[in-house]
Amino acid sequence: MNLKTLNRVCFTICILCIVAGVVLSLAIIWGEIEDEIVWKTWLTLGIFFLGAAATLTVSRLFGEILMNESKSKNQANSPQKSPE
């Protein structure tokens, strides 16, 4: 899986967790919900969100490192122009 696809998947998970978390939070606030499963669901969404956000951060850093290495290799392999 390339980094661009991984970033899209993680970004989609983050957006879905935000939307589901907002809906669930509003249901907790306005409804008479005292069930333990609701709180566990809400916390699970938070864990999914944090995991996806952490994966996005690591993949971006990893991508930047790879890009910098690739640029330095290209610069080292490219012929230098002699000053005239």
Buried (B, 14 or more C-beta within 10 A) or exposed (E): EEEEEBBEBBBEBBEBBEEBBEEBEEEBEEEEEEEEEBEEBBEEBEEBBEBBBEBBEEBBEEBEEEEEEEEEEEEEEEEEEEEE
